[in-house]
Amino acid sequence: MIDTHTHIYTEEFDNDRDDVILRAKSVGVKHLVLPNIDLSTLERIYATEKKYAPYCSVAMGLHPTSVTENYLSDLDVLKQEFIKRKFCAVGEVGIDLYWDTTTKLWQQKAFALQVEWALEYNLPLIIHSRNACDETLEVLHNYKSEKLRGVFHCFDGNLQHAQQVVELGFLIGVNGVVSFKNSQLPNLLNNIPLDFILLETDAPYLAPHPYRGKRNEPSFLLTIAEKIASIYGCDSKIVKEKTTENAQNLFRLFLSD
């Protein structure tokens, strides 16, 4: 399995990060993708990548909830990181209209610029879209091309949105939300082939049942995979193998045994 979205570099893991990594490996998590948040997390994300190399891959971007009136200067700093080194994706980027709608225009412009980075560097996008599927898809349709690809992390749209995502060639990231009592994801997944699914935790957030309310961590990916297997009516081994293949293809990851 590959945890395609985890923030184990944040302070929530400062006291036991080594143990968190060991627990992930013990249940079969072969690799972690670490999406950046903003300028404040650069030092942490690089330090985590270095300490656990080659177990972690870094994605670089500006999270939509970190977009402020200074977004252009923030993006200038982050763009320099792409000049210095390689990343597995542009992320975590997108539009979030759940917490604050007053920054919508800034978010849309920041997202569009980072979509352009993805095309420039031929990288996938890791998209954060909350209460904003229509707005996010609208931006992506403006840049539609064979090089445009990525994943909608923690997908919160409806079936019509999901079908548009798949038609664009994007994948859908499924995390602990799929196990929540009132989640609509199980019904949605019944209409989306496993070819378009990625496993993720979004640790430390959104721990799956029965860990809900606790700090999430990559080892809980096993619980998520088993829940997805029950939805598709298949062995969890199939879910693990297919989603790992999907992740390796999207992020161009070459993992050693």
C-alpha positions as CSV (number, residue, x, y, z in Angstrom):
1,M,0.0,0.0,0.0
2,I,1.0,3.6,-0.5
3,D,-0.3,6.4,1.6
4,T,-0.7,9.1,-1.1
5,H,-1.6,11.9,1.3
6,T,-0.1,12.2,4.8
7,H,1.3,15.1,6.9
8,I,3.5,13.2,9.3
9,Y,5.9,16.1,9.3
10,T,3.6,18.2,11.4
11,E,4.0,18.8,15.1
12,E,1.4,16.2,16.0
13,F,4.0,13.5,15.3
14,D,7.0,15.1,17.0
15,N,7.0,12.8,20.0
16,D,6.7,9.4,18.2
17,R,7.4,9.9,14.4
18,D,9.8,6.9,14.4
19,D,7.2,4.6,15.9
20,V,4.6,5.9,13.4
21,I,6.8,5.0,10.5
22,L,7.5,1.5,12.0
23,R,3.8,0.8,12.5
24,A,3.1,1.9,8.9
25,K,5.8,-0.5,7.6
26,S,4.5,-3.3,9.8
27,V,1.1,-3.3,8.1
28,G,2.5,-3.1,4.6
29,V,2.6,0.6,3.8
30,K,5.5,0.8,1.3
31,H,5.7,4.6,0.8
32,L,4.4,7.9,1.9
33,V,3.6,11.0,-0.2
34,L,3.9,14.2,1.8
35,P,2.0,17.2,0.4
36,N,3.3,20.6,1.5
37,I,1.0,23.2,3.2
38,D,2.7,26.6,3.0
39,L,6.0,28.4,3.6
40,S,5.9,27.5,7.3
41,T,6.1,23.8,6.7
42,L,9.1,23.7,4.2
43,E,11.7,23.1,6.9
44,R,9.7,20.3,8.5
45,I,8.8,18.5,5.3
46,Y,12.3,18.5,4.0
47,A,13.7,17.3,7.4
48,T,11.2,14.4,7.4
49,E,11.9,13.4,3.8
50,K,15.7,13.4,4.6
51,K,15.4,11.4,7.8
52,Y,13.2,8.6,6.3
53,A,14.6,8.6,2.8
54,P,13.7,7.0,0.5
55,Y,10.4,6.1,2.2
56,C,8.9,9.5,1.6
57,S,8.2,11.7,-1.5
58,V,7.5,15.4,-1.3
59,A,4.8,17.3,-3.2
60,M,5.2,21.1,-3.3
61,G,2.4,23.7,-3.3
62,L,0.3,26.2,-1.4
63,H,-2.7,24.9,0.5
64,P,-5.9,26.9,-0.3
65,T,-6.6,27.7,3.3
66,S,-3.2,29.3,3.4
67,V,-3.9,31.6,0.5
68,T,-4.0,35.3,1.7
69,E,-3.6,38.6,0.0
70,N,0.1,37.8,-0.1
71,Y,-0.4,34.7,-2.2
72,L,1.7,35.9,-5.1
73,S,4.8,36.5,-3.0
74,D,4.2,33.1,-1.3
75,L,4.0,31.4,-4.7
76,D,7.2,33.2,-5.8
77,V,9.0,31.5,-2.9
78,L,7.5,28.1,-3.6
79,K,8.2,28.4,-7.4
80,Q,11.9,28.7,-6.5
81,E,11.8,25.3,-4.9
82,F,10.8,23.7,-8.2
83,I,13.9,25.3,-9.7
84,K,16.1,23.8,-7.0
85,R,14.9,20.2,-7.0
86,K,12.4,17.6,-8.1
87,F,9.1,16.8,-6.6
88,C,6.6,14.0,-7.1
89,A,3.6,16.4,-7.5
90,V,2.3,19.9,-7.2
91,G,0.3,19.9,-4.0
92,E,-1.6,20.4,-1.8
93,V,-3.4,22.9,-3.9
94,G,-7.0,23.8,-4.8
95,I,-10.0,25.7,-3.5
96,D,-11.6,25.5,-0.1
97,L,-14.9,27.3,0.4
98,Y,-15.8,25.6,3.7
99,W,-13.9,27.8,6.1
100,D,-13.7,31.2,4.2
101,T,-15.4,32.3,1.0
102,T,-14.0,35.8,1.1
103,T,-10.7,34.6,-0.4
104,K,-12.3,32.7,-3.2
105,L,-10.9,34.9,-6.0
106,W,-7.4,34.7,-4.6
107,Q,-7.7,30.9,-4.2
108,Q,-8.9,30.5,-7.8
109,K,-5.9,32.5,-9.1
110,A,-3.4,30.7,-6.9
111,F,-4.8,27.4,-8.0
112,A,-4.6,28.3,-11.7
113,L,-1.0,29.4,-11.3
114,Q,-0.1,26.1,-9.7
115,V,-1.9,24.1,-12.4
116,E,0.4,25.9,-14.8
117,W,3.3,24.7,-12.7
118,A,2.1,21.1,-13.0
119,L,1.9,21.4,-16.8
120,E,5.3,23.2,-16.9
121,Y,7.0,20.5,-14.9
122,N,4.9,17.6,-16.2
123,L,3.8,16.7,-12.7
124,P,0.4,15.5,-11.3
125,L,-1.7,17.7,-9.0
126,I,-2.8,16.8,-5.5
127,I,-6.0,18.8,-5.2
128,H,-7.8,19.9,-2.1
129,S,-11.3,20.8,-3.0
130,R,-13.8,21.4,-0.2
131,N,-17.3,22.7,-0.9
132,A,-15.8,23.7,-4.2
133,C,-16.0,20.9,-6.8
134,D,-17.7,23.1,-9.4
135,E,-15.1,25.9,-9.0
136,T,-12.2,23.5,-9.0
137,L,-13.4,21.6,-12.1
138,E,-14.0,24.9,-13.8
139,V,-10.3,25.9,-13.4
140,L,-9.1,22.5,-14.6
141,H,-11.3,22.6,-17.7
142,N,-9.5,25.8,-18.7
143,Y,-6.2,23.8,-18.8
144,K,-7.4,20.5,-20.2
145,S,-4.5,18.6,-21.9
146,E,-2.9,15.2,-22.1
147,K,-0.4,16.3,-19.4
148,L,-3.1,17.4,-17.0
149,R,-3.5,14.7,-14.3
150,G,-3.7,14.2,-10.6
151,V,-5.9,13.2,-7.7
152,F,-8.8,14.8,-5.9
153,H,-7.7,14.2,-2.3
154,C,-10.5,13.5,0.3
155,F,-13.1,13.7,-2.4
156,D,-16.3,15.4,-1.2
157,G,-18.3,15.8,-4.4
158,N,-21.3,13.9,-5.8
159,L,-21.4,11.2,-8.5
160,Q,-21.6,13.8,-11.3
161,H,-18.5,15.5,-10.0
162,A,-16.7,12.2,-9.7
163,Q,-17.6,11.3,-13.3
164,Q,-16.2,14.6,-14.4
165,V,-13.0,14.0,-12.4
166,V,-12.6,10.6,-14.1
167,E,-13.3,12.0,-17.5
168,L,-10.5,14.5,-17.0
169,G,-8.2,11.6,-16.2
170,F,-7.9,12.4,-12.5
171,L,-8.1,9.9,-9.7
172,I,-10.1,10.0,-6.4
173,G,-8.3,9.9,-3.1
174,V,-10.2,7.8,-0.5
175,N,-9.5,8.1,3.2
176,G,-11.1,7.4,6.6
177,V,-14.2,9.4,5.6
178,V,-15.3,6.3,3.7
179,S,-15.9,4.5,7.0
180,F,-18.0,7.3,8.6
181,K,-21.6,6.4,9.4
182,N,-23.2,9.0,7.1
183,S,-20.6,9.0,4.4
184,Q,-21.9,9.0,0.8
185,L,-18.6,7.6,-0.5
186,P,-19.6,3.9,-0.5
187,N,-22.5,4.6,-2.8
188,L,-20.3,6.7,-5.0
189,L,-17.6,4.1,-5.2
190,N,-20.1,1.6,-6.5
191,N,-20.1,3.7,-9.7
192,I,-16.3,4.3,-10.0
193,P,-13.9,1.6,-11.1
194,L,-11.0,0.7,-8.8
195,D,-8.7,1.9,-11.6
196,F,-9.4,5.5,-10.4
197,I,-8.9,5.1,-6.7
198,L,-6.0,6.0,-4.4
199,L,-5.5,5.2,-0.8
200,E,-4.7,8.0,1.6
201,T,-5.0,8.9,5.3
202,D,-4.6,12.7,5.5
203,A,-2.9,12.0,8.8
204,P,-3.2,13.4,11.4
205,Y,-6.8,14.2,10.4
206,L,-9.9,12.0,9.6
207,A,-9.0,8.8,11.3
208,P,-11.2,5.9,10.1
209,H,-13.7,4.0,12.3
210,P,-13.0,2.6,14.9
211,Y,-10.2,5.2,15.5
212,R,-12.4,8.2,14.8
213,G,-11.6,11.1,17.1
214,K,-8.0,10.0,17.6
215,R,-4.9,11.1,15.7
216,N,-4.8,9.5,12.3
217,E,-1.6,7.8,11.1
218,P,-0.4,5.9,8.0
219,S,-0.8,2.5,9.6
220,F,-4.6,3.1,9.6
221,L,-4.4,2.8,5.8
222,L,-5.0,-1.0,6.3
223,T,-8.4,-0.3,7.8
224,I,-9.3,2.0,4.9
225,A,-8.2,-0.6,2.4
226,E,-10.4,-3.3,4.1
227,K,-13.4,-0.9,4.1
228,I,-12.9,-0.2,0.4
229,A,-12.6,-4.0,-0.3
230,S,-16.0,-4.6,1.4
231,I,-17.6,-1.9,-0.8
232,Y,-16.2,-3.5,-4.0
233,G,-16.9,-7.0,-2.8
234,C,-13.3,-8.1,-3.3
235,D,-10.4,-9.3,-1.3
236,S,-8.4,-6.5,0.3
237,K,-5.3,-7.8,-1.5
238,I,-6.8,-6.7,-4.8
239,V,-7.5,-3.2,-3.4
240,K,-3.9,-2.9,-2.0
241,E,-2.3,-4.1,-5.3
242,K,-4.5,-2.0,-7.6
243,T,-4.3,1.3,-5.6
244,T,-0.5,0.8,-5.3
245,E,-0.2,0.4,-9.0
246,N,-2.4,3.5,-9.5
247,A,-0.2,5.5,-7.2
248,Q,3.0,4.4,-8.7
249,N,1.8,5.3,-12.2
250,L,0.5,8.7,-11.1
251,F,3.5,9.8,-9.1
252,R,6.1,7.8,-11.0
253,L,7.2,6.0,-7.9
254,F,9.7,3.2,-8.2
255,L,9.7,1.2,-5.0
256,S,12.2,-1.4,-3.9
257,D,10.9,-4.4,-1.9
